[in-house]
Amino acid sequence: MAFKRGILSFLLFSFCTFGTNAQLIVDTNYTVTQLVENVLLGNSVTVSNIKYTGAQHAIGYFNGTKSNIGLANGVIMTTGNVAVATKPYNPVDRGVNNGLPGDSILTVISGDSTFDASVLEFDFVPYSDTVSFDFVFGSEEYPNFTCCKVNDVFAFFVSGPGIIGQKNVALVPGTSTPISINTVNGNCTSASLCGGACCNSNSKYYIDNTTGTTVGYGGFTTPIKAVCQVQCGQSYHIRIAIADAHDGFYDSGVFLGGGTFRGGVNPMNIVSVPVDSICPNDKVSIYFPINDASDVYTWSFDGGVVESGNFGGPYVVSWPTSGLKTIKMLMTGACAYNNDSIVVNVNPCDVIVPNVFTPGSGDRNDVFFIGNLDKYPNTNLKIFNRWGQVVYFSSNYNNTWNGNNLPDGTYYYLLTLSNRESKKGFVTILRK
C-alpha cells in the first residue's frame, strides 16, 4: 500500500468461535489436517504432507449460511485474525497486525514488502484431468485503497507434471489476470484514496459490502472456481498463500469452499439421509447415483454396522457410538480411481433416567421409563434395595419395569449400556 497506516489498538479475542446469528461464523478449534481432509477435500483427489505457516488465529473453519459471503462453509485464511471477518464492516477498522513475516514469492508478485503471511500447502493426486475448487477473496482494503500502487496479495500456486514452475490459478475467470483489489472491484471512484483509474474492473465478480452487516470486509468477490489442468494419477503440490503488502494492517481473507477441492469440476454426490441429528444405532440411508455399471465401487463406513445394501446403495448403516463418521467410496474407473467422502454427525443422545416413577398412574410414569433407551439395545439394568439385594434384573431392558409390587421407597439402579458405559443413581417408587 502506498500510504502510511497508523497503529491499531485491537481487542484480542479469548474465545475460539466467533459470530452470532445472521452473520459469518468462524471456528479456530480445527487442526490444519482437519481443515483440509474433513472440510476442504472433495472427490477424486487424495492429499498428503499438509503444512501451514502463519498465525493460529489467522486460519479456521467458517459457516457462511447466515451471511452474504456466497459459500455455505469451508476454510478461511487471513492476514490478521479470522474474527475480523465476522463483524459488520467498519471503514475505520485497520484489522490485526500479527507481527509475522511475509512470503518471498508473494513479495515478488506485490512489488513491495509483505507481512503476516498465511500459507497452506499440501501434495495431492488428482484422479481426473483437472483439479478445481471454489473460493471468495475479500479485504478491508476495499474500497478505500482500490487502484493504489500496492495492495494485499494472494495466490494459489500449483506445481507438478506438465506445469512449468508454479502456476497461479487465482485468476479472473476466462483470463490470465490474477485476482486482486485492482483487477476485481466496483464503482470506487469517490471512495478510493488513490484515484479511480482501475474502478469497475471485472465488476460482475465483485460484491460491494460497505453497508454489509454479516462480513467484516468492505468488499469481496463472488464465488469463483479455480481450475487447473493436470495429469490424472500424478502427484502435484498446491500452495495457497495470502499476505499483507507494504505494512501489516488492513486484513484480507480468502474463503475456500467446503468440499470443493476435487478432481474435475463436479461433485460425485454421496448422499446420506439424514446427515445430522443422528443418535447411536439410528438407521442412516447412504447412496451414490451409479453412472456406469462397469465401474467397481468399494465403500467404507468408519465402524458402522451395515444392515443392508450393495453396489451404489442405498446402504442402511448405523453406528453404536457417537462422533463424526466419515463414509468413503472408492470407484475404479478409467483414471485409476475416483473417490468421494461425506461426514455424518452421530450425536451422543445420552439416556435420560428419571429419579421417580409412579406405578398405577396409568401414564408413561407408570413404569421406569428411560429416555433414548431405544438407541442402546441389549442394555443391562439392575435394581438394588437399601440392603444391596438385587430386586430386579434385565439383560435387555425395554422400559417395562413397574416396580414388581415392591414397597414405595428409594432404590439404587445400575444401568450398563450396550456401548459398555455405566449409569448409576437412585430412583424412588411413589404410588398414587
Steps between C-alpha positions, in 0.01 A plus 500: 500500500633844410369667815645491851250329731469577868524270800189311599380428851307178457314295757637147489236233513534229764241268347556256215161539332379835372175623348132495587179441315461683167870539441811307406610244762861385535666234715875462569469169686574290190850366432648580161470132403129503589447819301645339188383139531161550668396844372670595173546162330249380240502201268749351254813624677721384786722726712813464716781702663269774629683805638397845623716803574350805668311614810269243657212749515547587131352170376183313590165353401219728388123461470360748252135391486380806694722746316532642148843344431350262242650176633325269748817406691868426461845623599585866560858631483582860589787743544385581855230335710204299367282679758531823300301337219200440730428863588288752311722698262663803667700736274726614786593145609861430400496130577767312696877520465643163603860619473593200287711484183361505150562258215787537253296384199211733582750783550614457139139510379417802717807704412527606865572347838245254635398419857280261700499227236269200541608207285319165469665237282468130431565233240209355307431232240204577270304219339380720216656724235418814701498613862272777624365675808268790580618813680417859596757776559414791731684789659481799731695682228179515294405769402733766650826356367375384161726610211797559731846396385531220757225282645472185711586197291386139473559211261433130450821344367482154341814313394560153357507302175419707193529831688806723459599637839203605712170591335271751672138389449338787696396668176214709370281237325588453134816709523862480612453800732569434870216600731584801718336810642598690186379237251163416659306792652197726463414866469767631736591837341368711787626268773852411387787700648710422194268621223261293295705393200430129556144524634231269358760240398320166451220640715267206428720296735490762779271545802495845664471433873543853636148484644531133595431367849596132472861513372774738619659580163408807292472287190556151369473299183212282399577126536757415233623158390876453472579236237832344400577243230687201644598146410281231650665294773814718525627676812464880528557768761278798582601805701214727613651827622376843611691794654481867587700725271697814596398465868328258736165676535165474317406134489418302188357150490441216259208259550544147359171320439438191712516173306596676177867403462453215256618330189280629220248777549193312625431315827424128492225556756488233767166554671420419864146518640516638760850653530457664843284472814580127515528293814697179554328203331277723284463368146655718227446449125802566280519482124682626192348527150673242282582626150694205363415146606846384384673698777591330827391666823650442843351659812626552855275615783734596785397221738135508401280191504371435146152352525433485126607638162730436205648660187407874507260466789292585677694351789330496839767567764504572873777584748501379861705799619482876449744724310578617148483198268671524160339296223734434208436365153769377262411459135730320259454662162682632195750706699647267766214580739271774625409546862249695703412535865236650725495559876199392708460653846384242757403681818544348847121490570558406863236300684267695728441316827213618725546528875140408578213305343142432607368146442124491454477853359394374158736731307864476387611545860333167575833327425868577541529669158854588385513752216706414186535142619398379153836631376677243719362148448604221741536740789545331841298632797536401866290639785621470862316555827644684800678182616680449167281214383408475131122538476479532121723401208474515120773432243299682231295763678217648290324741740260248655590487871200612707644451846422128537265566796797633695415741781527872439845631572837581347700239310843496340536428126797391289451543125761354262450620143582301189811717448616382848442840657350479850239727661414475867284686747180491703136468397196536724182297467204720595150357450201728474 
